[in-house]
Amino acid sequence: MQTVTLQLFNQGKWWDAATLSFSGEQLSASCSLSYNPDYIAAAANYDTRDSWACSMNAPIGIIPTDYPHWPALQASFSKIMLC
């Protein structure tokens, strides 16, 4: 499984916000977005969909967000640095 760390810029610094895990290498592969516990603790509250969230479709929370295909998810990101 391939993984990517997503960083977001909030409160004047970059945060390791979440991990995006891909089930395969093909474009039709599913993926899962999991927020890092330290980032969740720093966010204002759970289920927020503001600048702290990786995507409007992935509110901050402890439960990973699963997606059937990764390209559409990638298009919805804003302010993200892939590391």
CNS distance restraints for C-alpha pairs under 8 A (distance, minus, plus):
assign (resid   1 and name CA) (resid  21 and name CA) 6.67 0.50 0.50
assign (resid   1 and name CA) (resid  22 and name CA) 5.83 0.50 0.50
assign (resid   1 and name CA) (resid  23 and name CA) 5.50 0.50 0.50
assign (resid   1 and name CA) (resid  24 and name CA) 6.38 0.50 0.50
assign (resid   2 and name CA) (resid  21 and name CA) 5.76 0.50 0.50
assign (resid   2 and name CA) (resid  22 and name CA) 5.26 0.50 0.50
assign (resid   2 and name CA) (resid  23 and name CA) 7.14 0.50 0.50
assign (resid   2 and name CA) (resid  24 and name CA) 7.27 0.50 0.50
assign (resid   2 and name CA) (resid  25 and name CA) 7.83 0.50 0.50
assign (resid   3 and name CA) (resid  19 and name CA) 6.54 0.50 0.50
assign (resid   3 and name CA) (resid  20 and name CA) 5.48 0.50 0.50
assign (resid   3 and name CA) (resid  21 and name CA) 4.32 0.50 0.50
assign (resid   3 and name CA) (resid  22 and name CA) 6.19 0.50 0.50
assign (resid   4 and name CA) (resid  19 and name CA) 5.65 0.50 0.50
assign (resid   4 and name CA) (resid  20 and name CA) 5.15 0.50 0.50
assign (resid   4 and name CA) (resid  21 and name CA) 6.55 0.50 0.50
assign (resid   4 and name CA) (resid  82 and name CA) 6.81 0.50 0.50
assign (resid   4 and name CA) (resid  83 and name CA) 6.60 0.50 0.50
assign (resid   5 and name CA) (resid  16 and name CA) 6.67 0.50 0.50
assign (resid   5 and name CA) (resid  17 and name CA) 7.48 0.50 0.50
assign (resid   5 and name CA) (resid  18 and name CA) 5.91 0.50 0.50
assign (resid   5 and name CA) (resid  19 and name CA) 4.60 0.50 0.50
assign (resid   5 and name CA) (resid  20 and name CA) 6.36 0.50 0.50
assign (resid   5 and name CA) (resid  82 and name CA) 6.20 0.50 0.50
assign (resid   5 and name CA) (resid  83 and name CA) 5.63 0.50 0.50
assign (resid   6 and name CA) (resid  16 and name CA) 6.08 0.50 0.50
assign (resid   6 and name CA) (resid  17 and name CA) 5.72 0.50 0.50
assign (resid   6 and name CA) (resid  18 and name CA) 5.19 0.50 0.50
assign (resid   6 and name CA) (resid  19 and name CA) 5.94 0.50 0.50
assign (resid   6 and name CA) (resid  20 and name CA) 7.11 0.50 0.50
assign (resid   6 and name CA) (resid  54 and name CA) 7.97 0.50 0.50
assign (resid   6 and name CA) (resid  80 and name CA) 6.30 0.50 0.50
assign (resid   6 and name CA) (resid  81 and name CA) 6.03 0.50 0.50
assign (resid   6 and name CA) (resid  82 and name CA) 5.18 0.50 0.50
assign (resid   6 and name CA) (resid  83 and name CA) 6.63 0.50 0.50
assign (resid   7 and name CA) (resid  14 and name CA) 6.15 0.50 0.50
assign (resid   7 and name CA) (resid  15 and name CA) 5.24 0.50 0.50
assign (resid   7 and name CA) (resid  16 and name CA) 4.56 0.50 0.50
assign (resid   7 and name CA) (resid  17 and name CA) 5.16 0.50 0.50
assign (resid   7 and name CA) (resid  18 and name CA) 7.02 0.50 0.50
assign (resid   7 and name CA) (resid  80 and name CA) 5.58 0.50 0.50
assign (resid   7 and name CA) (resid  81 and name CA) 5.09 0.50 0.50
assign (resid   7 and name CA) (resid  82 and name CA) 6.42 0.50 0.50
assign (resid   7 and name CA) (resid  83 and name CA) 7.44 0.50 0.50
assign (resid   8 and name CA) (resid  14 and name CA) 5.55 0.50 0.50
assign (resid   8 and name CA) (resid  15 and name CA) 5.38 0.50 0.50
assign (resid   8 and name CA) (resid  16 and name CA) 6.83 0.50 0.50
assign (resid   8 and name CA) (resid  17 and name CA) 6.04 0.50 0.50
assign (resid   8 and name CA) (resid  52 and name CA) 7.37 0.50 0.50
assign (resid   8 and name CA) (resid  54 and name CA) 7.32 0.50 0.50
assign (resid   8 and name CA) (resid  79 and name CA) 6.10 0.50 0.50
assign (resid   8 and name CA) (resid  80 and name CA) 5.18 0.50 0.50
assign (resid   8 and name CA) (resid  81 and name CA) 6.59 0.50 0.50
assign (resid   9 and name CA) (resid  13 and name CA) 5.46 0.50 0.50
assign (resid   9 and name CA) (resid  14 and name CA) 4.44 0.50 0.50
assign (resid   9 and name CA) (resid  15 and name CA) 6.28 0.50 0.50
assign (resid   9 and name CA) (resid  79 and name CA) 6.80 0.50 0.50
assign (resid   9 and name CA) (resid  80 and name CA) 7.53 0.50 0.50
assign (resid  10 and name CA) (resid  14 and name CA) 6.51 0.50 0.50
assign (resid  10 and name CA) (resid  15 and name CA) 7.32 0.50 0.50
assign (resid  10 and name CA) (resid  51 and name CA) 7.41 0.50 0.50
assign (resid  10 and name CA) (resid  52 and name CA) 6.89 0.50 0.50
assign (resid  15 and name CA) (resid  39 and name CA) 6.96 0.50 0.50
assign (resid  16 and name CA) (resid  36 and name CA) 7.15 0.50 0.50
assign (resid  16 and name CA) (resid  39 and name CA) 7.00 0.50 0.50
assign (resid  17 and name CA) (resid  35 and name CA) 5.79 0.50 0.50
assign (resid  17 and name CA) (resid  36 and name CA) 5.68 0.50 0.50
assign (resid  17 and name CA) (resid  39 and name CA) 5.42 0.50 0.50
assign (resid  17 and name CA) (resid  40 and name CA) 7.96 0.50 0.50
assign (resid  17 and name CA) (resid  54 and name CA) 7.68 0.50 0.50
assign (resid  18 and name CA) (resid  33 and name CA) 6.62 0.50 0.50
assign (resid  18 and name CA) (resid  34 and name CA) 5.35 0.50 0.50
assign (resid  18 and name CA) (resid  35 and name CA) 4.01 0.50 0.50
assign (resid  18 and name CA) (resid  36 and name CA) 5.11 0.50 0.50
assign (resid  18 and name CA) (resid  39 and name CA) 7.83 0.50 0.50
assign (resid  18 and name CA) (resid  54 and name CA) 7.79 0.50 0.50
assign (resid  19 and name CA) (resid  33 and name CA) 5.77 0.50 0.50
assign (resid  19 and name CA) (resid  34 and name CA) 5.27 0.50 0.50
assign (resid  19 and name CA) (resid  35 and name CA) 6.37 0.50 0.50
assign (resid  19 and name CA) (resid  36 and name CA) 7.17 0.50 0.50
assign (resid  20 and name CA) (resid  31 and name CA) 6.71 0.50 0.50
assign (resid  20 and name CA) (resid  32 and name CA) 5.68 0.50 0.50
assign (resid  20 and name CA) (resid  33 and name CA) 4.59 0.50 0.50
assign (resid  20 and name CA) (resid  34 and name CA) 6.54 0.50 0.50
assign (resid  21 and name CA) (resid  31 and name CA) 5.36 0.50 0.50
assign (resid  21 and name CA) (resid  32 and name CA) 5.22 0.50 0.50
assign (resid  21 and name CA) (resid  33 and name CA) 6.54 0.50 0.50
assign (resid  22 and name CA) (resid  29 and name CA) 6.66 0.50 0.50
assign (resid  22 and name CA) (resid  30 and name CA) 6.05 0.50 0.50
assign (resid  22 and name CA) (resid  31 and name CA) 4.34 0.50 0.50
assign (resid  22 and name CA) (resid  32 and name CA) 6.68 0.50 0.50
assign (resid  22 and name CA) (resid  70 and name CA) 7.79 0.50 0.50
assign (resid  23 and name CA) (resid  29 and name CA) 5.72 0.50 0.50
assign (resid  23 and name CA) (resid  30 and name CA) 5.52 0.50 0.50
assign (resid  23 and name CA) (resid  31 and name CA) 5.84 0.50 0.50
assign (resid  24 and name CA) (resid  29 and name CA) 5.14 0.50 0.50
assign (resid  24 and name CA) (resid  30 and name CA) 7.26 0.50 0.50
assign (resid  25 and name CA) (resid  29 and name CA) 6.55 0.50 0.50
assign (resid  27 and name CA) (resid  69 and name CA) 7.16 0.50 0.50
assign (resid  27 and name CA) (resid  70 and name CA) 6.98 0.50 0.50
assign (resid  27 and name CA) (resid  71 and name CA) 6.99 0.50 0.50
assign (resid  28 and name CA) (resid  68 and name CA) 7.71 0.50 0.50
assign (resid  28 and name CA) (resid  69 and name CA) 5.33 0.50 0.50
assign (resid  28 and name CA) (resid  70 and name CA) 7.15 0.50 0.50
assign (resid  29 and name CA) (resid  68 and name CA) 6.99 0.50 0.50
assign (resid  29 and name CA) (resid  69 and name CA) 5.52 0.50 0.50
assign (resid  29 and name CA) (resid  70 and name CA) 6.61 0.50 0.50
assign (resid  30 and name CA) (resid  66 and name CA) 7.52 0.50 0.50
assign (resid  30 and name CA) (resid  67 and name CA) 5.65 0.50 0.50
assign (resid  30 and name CA) (resid  68 and name CA) 4.39 0.50 0.50
assign (resid  30 and name CA) (resid  69 and name CA) 4.59 0.50 0.50
assign (resid  30 and name CA) (resid  70 and name CA) 5.94 0.50 0.50
assign (resid  31 and name CA) (resid  66 and name CA) 5.98 0.50 0.50
assign (resid  31 and name CA) (resid  67 and name CA) 5.34 0.50 0.50
assign (resid  31 and name CA) (resid  68 and name CA) 6.63 0.50 0.50
assign (resid  31 and name CA) (resid  69 and name CA) 6.62 0.50 0.50
assign (resid  31 and name CA) (resid  70 and name CA) 5.90 0.50 0.50
assign (resid  32 and name CA) (resid  64 and name CA) 6.31 0.50 0.50
assign (resid  32 and name CA) (resid  65 and name CA) 5.57 0.50 0.50
assign (resid  32 and name CA) (resid  66 and name CA) 4.35 0.50 0.50
assign (resid  32 and name CA) (resid  67 and name CA) 6.07 0.50 0.50
assign (resid  33 and name CA) (resid  58 and name CA) 7.68 0.50 0.50
assign (resid  33 and name CA) (resid  64 and name CA) 5.44 0.50 0.50
assign (resid  33 and name CA) (resid  65 and name CA) 5.12 0.50 0.50
assign (resid  33 and name CA) (resid  66 and name CA) 6.42 0.50 0.50
assign (resid  34 and name CA) (resid  62 and name CA) 7.34 0.50 0.50
assign (resid  34 and name CA) (resid  63 and name CA) 7.11 0.50 0.50
assign (resid  34 and name CA) (resid  64 and name CA) 4.53 0.50 0.50
assign (resid  34 and name CA) (resid  65 and name CA) 6.63 0.50 0.50
assign (resid  35 and name CA) (resid  39 and name CA) 6.87 0.50 0.50
assign (resid  35 and name CA) (resid  40 and name CA) 6.63 0.50 0.50
assign (resid  35 and name CA) (resid  60 and name CA) 6.82 0.50 0.50
assign (resid  35 and name CA) (resid  61 and name CA) 6.79 0.50 0.50
assign (resid  35 and name CA) (resid  62 and name CA) 6.69 0.50 0.50
assign (resid  35 and name CA) (resid  64 and name CA) 7.14 0.50 0.50
assign (resid  36 and name CA) (resid  40 and name CA) 6.32 0.50 0.50
assign (resid  37 and name CA) (resid  41 and name CA) 6.26 0.50 0.50
assign (resid  37 and name CA) (resid  62 and name CA) 7.55 0.50 0.50
assign (resid  38 and name CA) (resid  42 and name CA) 6.38 0.50 0.50
assign (resid  39 and name CA) (resid  43 and name CA) 6.26 0.50 0.50
assign (resid  40 and name CA) (resid  45 and name CA) 7.87 0.50 0.50
assign (resid  40 and name CA) (resid  46 and name CA) 7.55 0.50 0.50
assign (resid  40 and name CA) (resid  60 and name CA) 6.69 0.50 0.50
assign (resid  40 and name CA) (resid  61 and name CA) 6.76 0.50 0.50
assign (resid  40 and name CA) (resid  62 and name CA) 7.63 0.50 0.50
assign (resid  43 and name CA) (resid  52 and name CA) 6.51 0.50 0.50
assign (resid  43 and name CA) (resid  60 and name CA) 7.99 0.50 0.50
assign (resid  44 and name CA) (resid  48 and name CA) 7.78 0.50 0.50
assign (resid  45 and name CA) (resid  60 and name CA) 7.78 0.50 0.50
assign (resid  46 and name CA) (resid  59 and name CA) 7.44 0.50 0.50
assign (resid  46 and name CA) (resid  60 and name CA) 5.41 0.50 0.50
assign (resid  46 and name CA) (resid  61 and name CA) 5.41 0.50 0.50
assign (resid  47 and name CA) (resid  59 and name CA) 4.68 0.50 0.50
assign (resid  47 and name CA) (resid  60 and name CA) 4.89 0.50 0.50
assign (resid  47 and name CA) (resid  61 and name CA) 5.88 0.50 0.50
assign (resid  48 and name CA) (resid  52 and name CA) 7.28 0.50 0.50
assign (resid  48 and name CA) (resid  53 and name CA) 6.59 0.50 0.50
assign (resid  48 and name CA) (resid  59 and name CA) 5.27 0.50 0.50
assign (resid  48 and name CA) (resid  60 and name CA) 5.61 0.50 0.50
assign (resid  49 and name CA) (resid  53 and name CA) 5.26 0.50 0.50
assign (resid  49 and name CA) (resid  55 and name CA) 7.18 0.50 0.50
assign (resid  49 and name CA) (resid  56 and name CA) 5.43 0.50 0.50
assign (resid  49 and name CA) (resid  57 and name CA) 7.90 0.50 0.50
assign (resid  49 and name CA) (resid  58 and name CA) 7.31 0.50 0.50
assign (resid  49 and name CA) (resid  59 and name CA) 5.01 0.50 0.50
assign (resid  49 and name CA) (resid  60 and name CA) 7.08 0.50 0.50
assign (resid  50 and name CA) (resid  56 and name CA) 7.57 0.50 0.50
assign (resid  52 and name CA) (resid  60 and name CA) 7.57 0.50 0.50
assign (resid  53 and name CA) (resid  58 and name CA) 6.55 0.50 0.50
assign (resid  53 and name CA) (resid  59 and name CA) 5.64 0.50 0.50
assign (resid  53 and name CA) (resid  60 and name CA) 5.70 0.50 0.50
assign (resid  54 and name CA) (resid  58 and name CA) 6.34 0.50 0.50
assign (resid  54 and name CA) (resid  59 and name CA) 7.56 0.50 0.50
assign (resid  54 and name CA) (resid  77 and name CA) 6.17 0.50 0.50
assign (resid  54 and name CA) (resid  78 and name CA) 7.04 0.50 0.50
assign (resid  54 and name CA) (resid  80 and name CA) 7.35 0.50 0.50
assign (resid  55 and name CA) (resid  59 and name CA) 7.05 0.50 0.50
assign (resid  55 and name CA) (resid  76 and name CA) 6.06 0.50 0.50
assign (resid  55 and name CA) (resid  77 and name CA) 5.31 0.50 0.50
assign (resid  55 and name CA) (resid  78 and name CA) 6.97 0.50 0.50
assign (resid  56 and name CA) (resid  76 and name CA) 7.53 0.50 0.50
assign (resid  58 and name CA) (resid  65 and name CA) 6.21 0.50 0.50
assign (resid  67 and name CA) (resid  73 and name CA) 7.44 0.50 0.50
assign (resid  69 and name CA) (resid  73 and name CA) 7.37 0.50 0.50
assign (resid  70 and name CA) (resid  74 and name CA) 6.24 0.50 0.50
assign (resid  71 and name CA) (resid  75 and name CA) 6.47 0.50 0.50
assign (resid  72 and name CA) (resid  76 and name CA) 6.77 0.50 0.50
assign (resid  73 and name CA) (resid  77 and name CA) 7.01 0.50 0.50
